[in-house]
Amino acid sequence: MRTQLRRIPSAAASAFVVALALVGAFVTPAATAQAADPAYKVLVFSKTAGFRHDSIPAGTQAIRDLGGANNFTVTATEDGAAFTPANLAGFKAVVFLSTTGDVLNDTQQSALQGYIDGGGGYLGVHAAADTEYGWPQYEGLVGAWFKSHPAIQQATVKTEDRANPATSHLGQTWSRSDEWYNYRTNPRANVRVLQSLDEGSYSGGEMSGDHPITWCHPQGNGRSFYTGLGHTAESYADPAFRSLLLGGIRYAAGFAKADCRAETGYTSLYNGSTTGWSQAGPGSFTNTDATLTSQGGMGLLWYRSKEYSSYSLKLDWKMPGDDNSGVFVGFPTSDDPNSAVNQGYEIQIDATDTADKTTGSIYGFKSADIAARDGALNPPGAWNTYEIRVEGERLQVFLNGVKINDFTNTDPVRSLKQGYIGIQNHGAGDDVSFRNVRIKELGAVTTPSTFEGESYTSSQGVQAADHAPASGGKTLGYIENGDWAGYSQSSLAGVKTFSAKVSSAGAGGTIQVRSGSATGPVLGSATVRNTGGWETFQTVSTPLTGTPTGPVFLTFTGGAGSLFDIDTFTLEK
């Protein structure tokens, strides 16, 4: 925050001390008690048609224990008949606990796929990757299929994402014994890798040194989480592994928020080492356990080694209560923190303030989409992830993978086209922590491609509809369940985000974005709700997963009758 709502002593305020406090012992800030999740249900499925793990009973009991302590109840079954749309609708998440082989028939597979794409959660444990080889969509759901494993032995697990609710309690490395799976393919391009194996720490690794072992990803409107850990019965008595399972269940169920989009090509700016960083102004940051925590202020820790122009900046942050900090971008080189205030932009971190000065806002300039922000935000005491995407004068903010702000600079005194980045230490008592600051330079600015909904080149069921407020006075209309539209003039190559301007006085429904054909793989799904009328337009969006190619095909699902209209849709790289 730019104004000192919490004043620091005048002596400290007048001192511009360039300091970074390095301490040998880490003291975790007192965490605010987290409100309990609403009561929910989890289905644990452990049917085996191949090898059967003797750890299944211990795993089932561990999940029951976690449920008893965390407000969810467990139904355990080995009956595929549980997989019907009506039955699955009662569960927030489905756990495949060391399932093996062909465990679902075609109808049951369809029910599971519809459940996940419609907003349900999946969690696969260990041999869940040794399951359903005859169902291609399952590989996309679990992330990768099992290939082989060496003997049970000790190995070093590297924690790549320490903000995810499943892994935030872990250190940078974790030494443990398990049965370490090799996979047929490397899932990294399609998932967010949370943990990987150090193949030099054990014998039998066959993934060329890049060996993911725990990961997550969005799946349609739902969520998928998988861990290769959990072969041994002893694993389920380990509090650290139980915490990993709980975080995965809460993410799959939709209560714990995380950025699970695939992430490649980022360069670390801070993951324990402060080389290249300098403190401007008073106050400092402690640095331990690869975590920076602000103290005193009001100053700025900035990365002075390089100026950036077009980039995706990601960092993880946590505040214990109603604290205050921010991330500055686009400011000139200076040891005066006011340069960042007056010539840059701050992406705010603050639990309570006016809309243009609270978490997700461009401080003093533009409020976040508060509804989207609240839906994506983890509470004080939990980690969150920002992606701050700067392209030309455009600044987009994503919170835990959800876009919450989209701002374009028009101030000639400021420019986002080049500048430095930094994190704020706001003042005494404003204790905000940061982890894993990384950046990916994007190169030339790309212009989003926008298409008229009615410009389809192939279709089923749909027609152009006249609507005066729409672009060109027309929309893609008369959309009903099962209809689709293809756009041969479009290309999905490199596209990361799909958005559409929609209206509905009907039942609403879902837009599925597919690659190459109306039966091609689903890259993302956007939910459309009743907007209050056919002339009232809103924008919906979804990230696209995988490496999409080919033209766009949109398929539509929902209830009976006309669902919604599409005015335009936009593809962003």
SELUM-221295 format. One record per residue (C-alpha): residue number from 1; residue in three letters; x, y, z. Coordinates in Angstrom, 2 decimals, decimal comma. Example, Ala and Ser with C-alpha at 12.3 -4.5 7.8 and 13.67 -1.06 7.14 Angstrom:
BEGIN
  nr rest      px      py      pz
   1  ALA   12,30   -4,50    7,80
   2  SER   13,67   -1,06    7,14
This chain:
BEGIN
  nr rest      px      py      pz
   1  MET    0,00    0,00    0,00
   2  ARG    1,34    3,41   -0,87
   3  THR    0,10    5,43    2,10
   4  GLN    1,34    4,65    5,57
   5  LEU   -1,87    3,55    7,22
   6  ARG    0,29    2,04    9,94
   7  ARG    2,95    4,65   10,71
   8  ILE    6,48    3,60   11,59
   9  PRO    8,59    5,58   14,09
  10  SER    9,90    8,81   12,62
  11  ALA   13,55    7,81   13,10
  12  ALA   13,01    4,64   11,14
  13  ALA   10,93    6,47    8,56
  14  SER   13,78    8,87    7,84
  15  ALA   16,45    6,17    7,53
  16  PHE   17,04    4,58    4,14
  17  VAL   18,77    1,40    5,21
  18  VAL   19,76   -1,11    2,54
  19  ALA   19,58   -4,32    4,58
  20  LEU   18,51   -7,89    4,22
  21  ALA   18,38   -9,76    7,52
  22  LEU   19,63  -13,33    7,23
  23  VAL   18,72  -15,50   10,20
  24  GLY   19,70  -19,04   10,99
  25  ALA   16,52  -20,12   12,73
  26  PHE   13,07  -19,81   11,17
  27  VAL   10,11  -18,83   13,29
  28  THR    6,79  -19,47   11,60
  29  PRO    4,40  -16,50   11,92
  30  ALA    1,40  -17,26   14,10
  31  ALA   -1,28  -18,56   11,76
  32  THR   -4,83  -17,32   11,91
  33  ALA   -7,22  -20,20   12,61
  34  GLN   -8,73  -21,38    9,36
  35  ALA  -12,48  -21,77    9,16
  36  ALA  -13,54  -25,39    8,70
  37  ASP  -14,62  -26,49    5,25
  38  PRO  -18,36  -27,07    4,88
  39  ALA  -19,25  -30,72    5,50
  40  TYR  -18,75  -32,81    2,37
  41  LYS  -18,41  -36,39    1,15
  42  VAL  -15,51  -38,26   -0,46
  43  LEU  -15,75  -41,55   -2,35
  44  VAL  -12,75  -43,88   -1,95
  45  PHE  -12,55  -46,46   -4,74
  46  SER  -10,02  -49,29   -4,43
  47  LYS  -11,12  -51,97   -6,90
  48  THR   -8,26  -53,98   -8,37
  49  ALA   -8,19  -56,13  -11,50
  50  GLY   -4,41  -56,63  -11,35
  51  PHE   -1,87  -56,44   -8,55
  52  ARG   -3,45  -55,72   -5,18
  53  HIS   -1,60  -53,53   -2,68
  54  ASP   -1,79  -54,68    0,92
  55  SER   -1,66  -51,00    1,95
  56  ILE   -5,22  -50,35    0,75
  57  PRO   -6,86  -50,93    4,18
  58  ALA   -4,33  -48,61    5,85
  59  GLY   -4,91  -46,00    3,15
  60  THR   -8,68  -46,19    3,50
  61  GLN   -8,47  -45,82    7,28
  62  ALA   -6,06  -42,89    6,97
  63  ILE   -8,52  -41,05    4,71
  64  ARG  -11,34  -41,83    7,16
  65  ASP   -9,20  -40,39    9,97
  66  LEU   -8,50  -37,27    7,93
  67  GLY  -12,21  -36,91    7,24
  68  GLY  -13,08  -37,20   10,91
  69  ALA  -10,70  -34,37   11,73
  70  ASN  -11,55  -32,18    8,71
  71  ASN  -15,32  -32,28    8,27
  72  PHE  -15,71  -34,80    5,45
  73  THR  -17,17  -38,30    5,49
  74  VAL  -15,84  -41,24    3,51
  75  THR  -17,70  -43,88    1,56
  76  ALA  -15,34  -46,70    0,59
  77  THR  -16,26  -49,10   -2,20
  78  GLU  -14,84  -51,57   -4,71
  79  ASP  -18,04  -51,66   -6,74
  80  GLY  -17,93  -49,90  -10,11
  81  ALA  -21,71  -49,57   -9,93
  82  ALA  -21,09  -46,56   -7,67
  83  PHE  -20,13  -44,64  -10,82
  84  THR  -23,42  -43,19  -11,97
  85  PRO  -24,15  -39,50  -12,50
  86  ALA  -26,72  -39,47   -9,71
  87  ASN  -24,47  -41,16   -7,16
  88  LEU  -21,31  -39,19   -8,01
  89  ALA  -23,23  -35,93   -7,66
  90  GLY  -23,24  -36,49   -3,89
  91  PHE  -19,44  -36,43   -3,60
  92  LYS  -17,01  -33,52   -3,76
  93  ALA  -14,09  -35,77   -4,69
  94  VAL  -13,38  -39,33   -5,79
  95  VAL  -10,16  -41,04   -4,63
  96  PHE   -8,69  -43,87   -6,71
  97  LEU   -6,67  -45,63   -3,99
  98  SER   -4,14  -47,97   -5,67
  99  THR   -6,67  -49,24   -8,17
 100  THR   -5,21  -51,51  -10,88
 101  GLY   -6,35  -52,73  -14,27
 102  ASP   -9,74  -52,31  -15,94
 103  VAL  -12,06  -51,33  -13,10
 104  LEU  -14,86  -49,41  -14,88
 105  ASN  -17,07  -50,33  -17,81
 106  ASP  -17,87  -47,87  -20,61
 107  THR  -20,96  -46,47  -18,87
 108  GLN  -19,09  -45,99  -15,61
 109  GLN  -16,20  -44,32  -17,41
 110  SER  -18,61  -41,88  -19,02
 111  ALA  -20,13  -41,09  -15,64
 112  LEU  -16,71  -40,36  -14,13
 113  GLN  -15,67  -38,18  -17,06
 114  GLY  -18,92  -36,20  -16,91
 115  TYR  -18,51  -35,79  -13,15
 116  ILE  -14,98  -34,37  -13,43
 117  ASP  -15,63  -32,18  -16,48
 118  GLY  -18,72  -30,84  -14,72
 119  GLY  -16,80  -29,68  -11,65
 120  GLY  -15,96  -32,76   -9,58
 121  GLY  -12,58  -33,69   -8,17
 122  TYR  -10,29  -36,69   -8,71
 123  LEU   -7,38  -37,82   -6,56
 124  GLY   -5,21  -40,73   -7,67
 125  VAL   -2,88  -42,49   -5,23
 126  HIS    0,09  -44,63   -6,34
 127  ALA   -1,30  -47,47   -8,50
 128  ALA   -4,13  -45,27   -9,76
 129  ALA   -1,63  -44,73  -12,58
 130  ASP   -1,70  -48,52  -13,24
 131  THR   -5,37  -48,38  -14,18
 132  GLU   -7,70  -48,19  -17,22
 133  TYR   -5,12  -48,59  -19,99
 134  GLY   -7,91  -49,15  -22,50
 135  TRP   -9,54  -45,77  -21,80
 136  PRO   -7,48  -42,98  -23,45
 137  GLN   -9,19  -40,18  -21,53
 138  TYR   -8,04  -41,70  -18,25
 139  GLU   -4,40  -41,02  -19,11
 140  GLY   -5,29  -37,33  -19,36
 141  LEU   -7,16  -37,49  -16,07
 142  VAL   -4,45  -39,21  -14,03
 143  GLY   -1,66  -37,42  -15,91
 144  ALA    0,54  -40,38  -16,92
 145  TRP    0,38  -44,17  -16,93
 146  PHE    2,67  -46,45  -14,93
 147  LYS    5,60  -48,07  -16,73
 148  SER    7,81  -49,87  -14,17
 149  HIS    9,39  -49,64  -10,73
 150  PRO   12,55  -50,75   -8,96
 151  ALA   12,64  -52,29   -5,47
 152  ILE   11,39  -50,29   -2,49
 153  GLN   14,20  -47,99   -1,36
 154  GLN   14,98  -44,60    0,08
 155  ALA   15,06  -41,62   -2,29
 156  THR   15,11  -37,84   -2,13
 157  VAL   11,87  -36,13   -3,11
 158  LYS   12,27  -32,53   -4,30
 159  THR    9,40  -30,16   -3,51
 160  GLU    8,96  -27,98   -6,58
 161  ASP    5,79  -26,17   -5,42
 162  ARG    5,72  -25,17   -1,76
 163  ALA    2,54  -23,11   -2,07
 164  ASN    0,18  -25,95   -3,01
 165  PRO   -1,95  -27,01   -0,02
 166  ALA   -0,61  -30,56   -0,37
 167  THR    3,06  -29,64   -0,19
 168  SER    3,33  -26,28    1,61
 169  HIS    4,21  -28,07    4,88
 170  LEU    7,27  -29,73    3,35
 171  GLY   10,86  -28,58    3,06
 172  GLN   12,68  -28,27   -0,22
 173  THR   13,67  -31,94   -0,01
 174  TRP   12,09  -34,94    1,69
 175  SER   13,93  -38,23    2,23
 176  ARG   11,64  -41,25    2,42
 177  SER   11,23  -44,88    1,40
 178  ASP    8,61  -46,00   -1,11
 179  GLU    8,15  -47,84   -4,37
 180  TRP    9,17  -45,29   -6,98
 181  TYR    7,19  -45,47  -10,20
 182  ASN    8,55  -44,71  -13,65
 183  TYR    5,87  -43,45  -16,06
 184  ARG    5,31  -44,09  -19,76
 185  THR    5,36  -40,37  -20,52
 186  ASN    6,54  -37,26  -18,70
 187  PRO    3,39  -35,32  -17,67
 188  ARG    5,15  -31,99  -17,05
 189  ALA    3,85  -30,26  -20,19
 190  ASN    0,24  -30,87  -19,11
 191  VAL    0,28  -30,62  -15,31
 192  ARG    1,74  -28,56  -12,47
 193  VAL    4,49  -30,72  -11,00
 194  LEU    4,50  -30,44   -7,20
 195  GLN    7,19  -33,01   -6,38
 196  SER    9,87  -34,79   -8,39
 197  LEU   12,48  -37,43   -7,62
 198  ASP   16,22  -36,93   -7,51
 199  GLU   17,16  -39,89   -9,71
 200  GLY   20,72  -39,69   -8,40
 201  SER   19,51  -40,54   -4,89
 202  TYR   18,31  -44,08   -5,70
 203  SER   18,64  -46,85   -8,26
 204  GLY   16,15  -47,59  -11,03
 205  GLY   14,94  -44,17  -12,16
 206  GLU   14,21  -44,20  -15,90
 207  MET   12,96  -40,69  -16,71
 208  SER   16,20  -39,04  -17,82
 209  GLY   16,57  -36,91  -14,71
 210  ASP   13,17  -35,19  -14,93
 211  HIS   10,99  -37,42  -12,79
 212  PRO    7,66  -35,96  -11,61
 213  ILE    6,03  -37,95   -8,80
 214  THR    3,21  -35,68   -7,53
 215  TRP    1,18  -33,27   -9,66
 216  CYS   -2,18  -31,57  -10,21
 217  HIS   -4,09  -29,97  -13,09
 218  PRO   -7,48  -28,51  -13,99
 219  GLN   -9,73  -30,99  -15,79
 220  GLY  -12,74  -29,45  -17,54
 221  ASN  -14,52  -27,57  -14,77
 222  GLY  -13,05  -29,97  -12,22
 223  ARG   -9,67  -30,75  -10,70
 224  SER   -7,23  -33,66  -10,75
 225  PHE   -4,47  -34,51   -8,26
 226  TYR   -2,10  -37,48   -8,33
 227  THR    0,75  -38,75   -6,16
 228  GLY    2,94  -41,75   -6,88
 229  LEU    3,68  -42,08   -3,17
 230  GLY    1,73  -44,51   -0,96
 231  HIS    2,87  -48,06   -1,80
 232  THR    3,68  -49,05    1,76
 233  ALA    1,24  -49,36    4,64
 234  GLU    3,70  -47,41    6,79
 235  SER    3,25  -44,38    4,55
 236  TYR   -0,27  -43,86    5,84
 237  ALA    0,92  -43,46    9,42
 238  ASP    3,36  -40,69    8,42
 239  PRO    1,90  -37,28    9,42
 240  ALA    3,70  -35,56    6,54
 241  PHE    2,22  -37,96    3,98
 242  ARG   -1,21  -37,65    5,60
 243  SER   -0,94  -33,87    5,24
 244  LEU   -0,10  -34,33    1,56
 245  LEU   -3,20  -36,49    1,11
 246  LEU   -5,38  -33,99    2,96
 247  GLY   -4,15  -31,10    0,81
 248  GLY   -4,80  -33,14   -2,33
 249  ILE   -8,31  -34,04   -1,19
 250  ARG   -9,13  -30,42   -0,30
 251  TYR   -7,82  -29,23   -3,67
 252  ALA   -9,76  -31,92   -5,56
 253  ALA  -12,88  -31,04   -3,57
 254  GLY  -12,50  -27,37   -4,50
 255  PHE  -11,90  -25,96   -1,01
 256  ALA   -8,15  -25,38   -1,14
 257  LYS   -7,18  -23,16   -4,07
 258  ALA   -4,01  -23,64   -6,11
 259  ASP   -2,51  -22,71   -9,45
 260  CYS   -2,33  -26,14  -11,07
 261  ARG   -1,79  -24,95  -14,63
 262  ALA    1,21  -26,49  -16,35
 263  GLU    4,37  -24,45  -15,78
 264  THR    7,51  -24,63  -17,91
 265  GLY   10,22  -22,22  -18,98
 266  TYR   10,48  -20,11  -15,81
 267  THR   13,78  -18,82  -14,39
 268  SER   14,16  -18,60  -10,62
 269  LEU   14,82  -15,12   -9,23
 270  TYR   14,52  -16,22   -5,60
 271  ASN   14,33  -19,71   -4,13
 272  GLY   16,59  -19,22   -1,12
 273  SER   19,37  -17,09   -2,60
 274  THR   19,07  -13,29   -2,57
 275  THR   21,81  -12,77   -5,14
 276  GLY   20,75   -9,88   -7,39
 277  TRP   18,31   -8,41   -4,86
 278  SER   18,71   -5,12   -2,94
 279  GLN   16,77   -3,41   -0,17
 280  ALA   15,61    0,14   -0,90
 281  GLY   14,42    2,19    2,04
 282  PRO   13,90    1,17    5,67
 283  GLY   13,00   -2,24    7,01
 284  SER   14,13   -5,59    5,67
 285  PHE   13,23   -9,21    5,00
 286  THR   14,32  -12,27    6,91
 287  ASN   15,50  -15,09    4,67
 288  THR   15,31  -18,69    5,81
 289  ASP   13,86  -21,97    4,59
 290  ALA   13,77  -20,41    1,10
 291  THR   11,20  -17,94    2,45
 292  LEU   11,39  -14,14    2,63
 293  THR    9,34  -12,50    5,40
 294  SER    8,91   -8,74    5,61
 295  GLN    9,69   -6,80    8,75
 296  GLY    9,56   -3,10    9,43
 297  GLY    9,30   -0,61    6,63
 298  MET    8,32    1,13    4,55
 299  GLY   10,80   -0,25    2,03
 300  LEU   11,18   -2,38   -1,05
 301  LEU   13,27   -5,44   -1,84
 302  TRP   13,88   -5,24   -5,58
 303  TYR   15,60   -7,38   -8,18
 304  ARG   18,17   -5,00   -9,60
 305  SER   20,07   -7,48  -11,80
 306  LYS   17,76   -7,12  -14,78
 307  GLU   15,04   -4,90  -16,20
 308  TYR   12,11   -6,71  -17,82
 309  SER    9,72   -5,74  -20,61
 310  SER    7,33   -8,61  -21,46
 311  TYR    7,04  -11,39  -18,95
 312  SER    5,07  -13,68  -16,71
 313  LEU    6,13  -13,20  -13,07
 314  LYS    5,01  -15,83  -10,57
 315  LEU    5,49  -15,82   -6,82
 316  ASP    3,92  -17,42   -3,76
 317  TRP    2,80  -15,33   -0,80
 318  LYS    1,19  -15,76    2,62
 319  MET   -0,03  -13,39    5,31
 320  PRO   -0,90  -14,56    8,83
 321  GLY   -3,76  -12,08    9,35
 322  ASP   -4,87   -8,68    8,07
 323  ASP   -1,39   -7,76    6,91
 324  ASN   -0,13   -5,58    4,11
 325  SER    2,37   -5,88    1,28
 326  GLY    2,47   -5,77   -2,48
 327  VAL    4,39   -6,59   -5,63
 328  PHE    5,73   -3,65   -7,64
 329  VAL    6,38   -3,80  -11,39
 330  GLY    7,41   -1,35  -14,11
 331  PHE    9,53    1,06  -12,06
 332  PRO   12,95    2,56  -12,93
 333  THR   16,23    1,70  -11,23
 334  SER   16,50    3,54   -7,91
 335  ASP   17,38    2,99   -4,25
 336  ASP   14,44    5,22   -3,32
 337  PRO   11,29    3,09   -2,85
 338  ASN    9,19    6,10   -3,80
 339  SER   10,33    5,60   -7,40
 340  ALA    8,34    2,39   -7,46
 341  VAL    5,36    4,15   -5,87
 342  ASN    5,36    7,08   -8,27
 343  GLN    6,47    5,45  -11,52
 344  GLY    5,44    1,82  -11,19
 345  TYR    2,35   -0,17  -10,31
 346  GLU    1,63   -2,18   -7,17
 347  ILE   -0,36   -5,40   -7,14
 348  GLN   -1,75   -5,29   -3,64
 349  ILE   -1,78   -7,88   -0,84
 350  ASP   -4,11   -6,76    1,96
 351  ALA   -7,04   -8,65    3,45
 352  THR   -9,21   -5,58    4,08
 353  ASP   -9,38   -2,16    2,46
 354  THR  -11,34   -0,36   -0,22
 355  ALA  -11,85   -2,29   -3,44
 356  ASP   -9,02   -0,50   -5,27
 357  LYS   -6,60   -1,09   -2,38
 358  THR   -7,15   -4,70   -1,36
 359  THR   -5,73   -8,01   -2,52
 360  GLY   -5,59   -8,30   -6,29
 361  SER   -6,09   -4,60   -6,99
 362  ILE   -3,75   -2,42   -9,01
 363  TYR   -3,31   -0,19   -5,98
 364  GLY   -5,25    3,02   -6,32
 365  PHE   -6,03    2,41  -10,01
 366  LYS   -8,24   -0,62  -10,53
 367  SER  -10,08   -3,01   -8,25
 368  ALA   -9,82   -6,73   -8,77
 369  ASP  -12,90   -8,63   -9,87
 370  ILE  -13,92   -9,11   -6,25
 371  ALA  -16,16  -12,13   -6,85
 372  ALA  -13,44  -13,90   -8,85
 373  ARG  -10,84  -12,87   -6,27
 374  ASP  -12,87  -14,20   -3,34
 375  GLY  -13,54  -17,45   -5,18
 376  ALA   -9,83  -18,02   -5,80
 377  LEU   -8,35  -16,74   -2,53
 378  ASN   -7,01  -18,92    0,26
 379  PRO   -7,52  -17,45    3,76
 380  PRO   -4,85  -15,82    5,93
 381  GLY   -2,38  -18,43    7,12
 382  ALA   -2,41  -20,30    3,78
 383  TRP   -0,23  -19,78    0,73
 384  ASN   -1,45  -18,15   -2,48
 385  THR    0,16  -17,77   -5,90
 386  TYR    0,18  -14,68   -8,09
 387  GLU    0,90  -14,67  -11,78
 388  ILE    1,56  -11,09  -12,89
 389  ARG    1,58  -10,99  -16,68
 390  VAL    2,95   -7,87  -18,37
 391  GLU    2,67   -7,47  -22,14
 392  GLY    3,20   -3,99  -23,51
 393  GLU    1,08   -1,65  -21,36
 394  ARG   -1,27   -4,46  -20,37
 395  LEU   -1,07   -5,92  -16,85
 396  GLN   -3,04   -9,05  -15,97
 397  VAL   -3,20  -10,61  -12,49
 398  PHE   -4,01  -14,25  -11,84
 399  LEU   -4,63  -15,53   -8,32
 400  ASN   -4,18  -19,29   -7,87
 401  GLY   -4,67  -19,68  -11,62
 402  VAL   -7,79  -17,48  -11,91
 403  LYS   -7,70  -14,10  -13,68
 404  ILE   -8,80  -11,42  -11,22
 405  ASN   -7,56   -8,19  -12,84
 406  ASP   -6,89   -6,86  -16,33
 407  PHE   -5,47   -3,34  -16,47
 408  THR   -3,99   -1,22  -19,26
 409  ASN   -1,71    1,71  -18,47
 410  THR   -2,54    5,03  -20,14
 411  ASP   -0,44    7,28  -17,86
 412  PRO    2,49    8,79  -19,80
 413  VAL    4,46    9,16  -16,54
 414  ARG    4,39    5,41  -16,06
 415  SER    5,14    2,63  -18,49
 416  LEU    4,88   -1,12  -18,19
 417  LYS    6,93   -1,66  -21,35
 418  GLN   10,07   -1,90  -19,26
 419  GLY   11,01   -1,77  -15,60
 420  TYR   12,08   -3,62  -12,49
 421  ILE   10,19   -5,80  -10,02
 422  GLY   10,12   -5,78   -6,23
 423  ILE    8,25   -6,81   -3,09
 424  GLN    7,22   -4,44   -0,33
 425  ASN    7,89   -4,49    3,39
 426  HIS    5,07   -2,24    4,49
 427  GLY    5,61   -1,62    8,17
 428  ALA    5,86   -3,03   11,68
 429  GLY    3,31   -5,79   12,20
 430  ASP    2,70   -6,30    8,48
 431  ASP    4,33   -9,71    8,18
 432  VAL    3,96  -11,13    4,67
 433  SER    6,06  -14,04    3,40
 434  PHE    7,18  -14,84   -0,14
 435  ARG    8,50  -17,98   -1,79
 436  ASN    9,63  -19,17   -5,20
 437  VAL    9,84  -15,95   -7,22
 438  ARG   10,27  -16,93  -10,88
 439  ILE    9,91  -15,28  -14,26
 440  LYS    9,43  -16,22  -17,90
 441  GLU   10,21  -13,69  -20,58
 442  LEU    7,54  -13,70  -23,27
 443  GLY    9,29  -11,98  -26,15
 444  ALA    7,20  -10,03  -28,64
 445  VAL    3,75   -8,96  -27,49
 446  THR    1,02  -11,07  -29,07
 447  THR   -2,38   -9,72  -30,00
 448  PRO   -5,37  -11,82  -28,91
 449  SER   -7,42  -13,26  -31,78
 450  THR  -11,16  -12,59  -31,58
 451  PHE  -13,77  -14,39  -33,68
 452  GLU  -17,46  -13,77  -34,22
 453  GLY  -19,51  -16,62  -32,77
 454  GLU  -21,67  -16,79  -35,91
 455  SER  -18,61  -17,18  -38,19
 456  TYR  -18,52  -20,97  -37,80
 457  THR  -17,48  -23,07  -40,80
 458  SER  -19,08  -26,33  -39,64
 459  SER  -21,79  -27,00  -37,11
 460  GLN  -24,58  -29,10  -35,69
 461  GLY  -27,84  -27,60  -34,48
 462  VAL  -26,77  -23,96  -34,13
 463  GLN  -27,83  -20,90  -36,15
 464  ALA  -26,98  -17,21  -36,34
 465  ALA  -29,29  -15,10  -34,15
 466  ASP  -30,04  -11,37  -34,39
 467  HIS  -29,19   -9,35  -31,26
 468  ALA  -28,73   -5,60  -31,63
 469  PRO  -26,24   -5,18  -28,73
 470  ALA  -23,95   -7,91  -30,09
 471  SER  -20,86   -7,33  -32,19
 472  GLY  -22,11   -7,07  -35,77
 473  GLY  -25,68   -7,37  -34,52
 474  LYS  -25,53  -11,19  -34,47
 475  THR  -24,56  -14,09  -32,22
 476  LEU  -24,12  -17,81  -32,43
 477  GLY  -27,58  -18,81  -31,23
 478  TYR  -30,21  -21,52  -30,79
 479  ILE  -27,61  -23,54  -28,86
 480  GLU  -28,97  -26,70  -27,29
 481  ASN  -27,44  -29,66  -25,49
 482  GLY  -25,20  -31,67  -27,82
 483  ASP  -24,78  -28,94  -30,47
 484  TRP  -21,36  -27,84  -31,70
 485  ALA  -19,60  -25,32  -33,92
 486  GLY  -16,21  -25,48  -35,69
 487  TYR  -13,99  -22,63  -36,85
 488  SER  -11,51  -23,68  -39,52
 489  GLN  -10,15  -20,11  -39,71
 490  SER   -8,84  -20,31  -36,12
 491  SER   -5,64  -21,87  -34,76
 492  LEU   -5,08  -23,16  -31,24
 493  ALA   -1,31  -23,31  -31,58
 494  GLY    0,21  -21,74  -28,47
 495  VAL   -3,15  -20,58  -27,09
 496  LYS   -3,35  -20,49  -23,28
 497  THR   -6,75  -18,90  -22,58
 498  PHE  -10,22  -19,01  -24,15
 499  SER  -12,84  -16,37  -23,31
 500  ALA  -16,29  -15,73  -24,73
 501  LYS  -18,88  -12,97  -24,55
 502  VAL  -22,18  -14,73  -23,83
 503  SER  -25,81  -14,05  -22,97
 504  SER  -28,55  -16,31  -21,66
 505  ALA  -32,19  -16,14  -20,68
 506  GLY  -32,24  -19,93  -20,71
 507  ALA  -30,79  -22,72  -18,64
 508  GLY  -27,14  -21,86  -19,21
 509  GLY  -24,67  -24,68  -19,58
 510  THR  -21,07  -25,39  -20,52
 511  ILE  -18,81  -24,47  -23,44
 512  GLN  -16,21  -27,15  -24,06
 513  VAL  -13,17  -26,08  -26,08
 514  ARG  -11,91  -28,95  -28,23
 515  SER   -8,98  -29,30  -30,57
 516  GLY   -9,31  -30,35  -34,19
 517  SER  -12,83  -31,79  -34,24
 518  ALA  -16,11  -31,94  -32,35
 519  THR  -14,86  -35,13  -30,67
 520  GLY  -11,29  -33,92  -30,13
 521  PRO   -9,70  -33,63  -26,68
 522  VAL  -11,30  -31,16  -24,25
 523  LEU   -8,75  -28,43  -23,53
 524  GLY  -10,93  -26,40  -21,17
 525  SER  -14,54  -25,76  -20,14
 526  ALA  -16,33  -22,52  -19,30
 527  THR  -19,58  -22,44  -17,35
 528  VAL  -22,31  -20,10  -18,65
 529  ARG  -25,05  -19,03  -16,26
 530  ASN  -28,30  -17,19  -16,92
 531  THR  -27,23  -13,56  -17,51
 532  GLY  -30,70  -12,13  -17,06
 533  GLY  -31,63  -11,85  -20,72
 534  TRP  -30,59  -12,57  -24,29
 535  GLU  -29,46   -8,93  -24,70
 536  THR  -27,36   -8,95  -21,50
 537  PHE  -23,78  -10,09  -22,15
 538  GLN  -21,10  -11,29  -19,77
 539  THR  -17,63  -12,76  -20,31
 540  VAL  -16,63  -16,27  -19,29
 541  SER  -13,17  -17,78  -19,64
 542  THR  -11,10  -20,89  -19,08
 543  PRO   -7,39  -21,72  -19,24
 544  LEU   -6,49  -24,29  -21,90
 545  THR   -4,37  -27,25  -20,87
 546  GLY   -1,94  -29,37  -22,85
 547  THR   -0,34  -28,32  -26,13
 548  PRO   -3,35  -27,51  -28,32
 549  THR   -3,12  -27,52  -32,10
 550  GLY   -5,57  -27,31  -34,99
 551  PRO   -8,74  -25,26  -35,28
 552  VAL  -11,22  -24,52  -32,48
 553  PHE  -14,31  -26,65  -32,04
 554  LEU  -16,86  -25,62  -29,42
 555  THR  -19,24  -28,23  -28,03
 556  PHE  -22,17  -27,40  -25,81
 557  THR  -23,80  -29,19  -22,88
 558  GLY  -26,63  -28,30  -20,53
 559  GLY  -30,29  -28,89  -19,84
 560  ALA  -33,31  -28,74  -22,09
 561  GLY  -34,13  -25,93  -24,53
 562  SER  -32,00  -22,97  -25,59
 563  LEU  -28,93  -22,70  -23,35
 564  PHE  -27,05  -19,49  -24,26
 565  ASP  -25,76  -17,37  -27,16
 566  ILE  -22,12  -16,58  -28,02
 567  ASP  -21,34  -13,12  -29,38
 568  THR  -17,56  -13,37  -29,78
 569  PHE  -14,77  -15,57  -28,45
 570  THR  -11,10  -14,72  -27,95
 571  LEU   -7,96  -16,86  -28,00
 572  GLU   -4,96  -15,57  -26,04
 573  LYS   -1,43  -16,93  -26,16
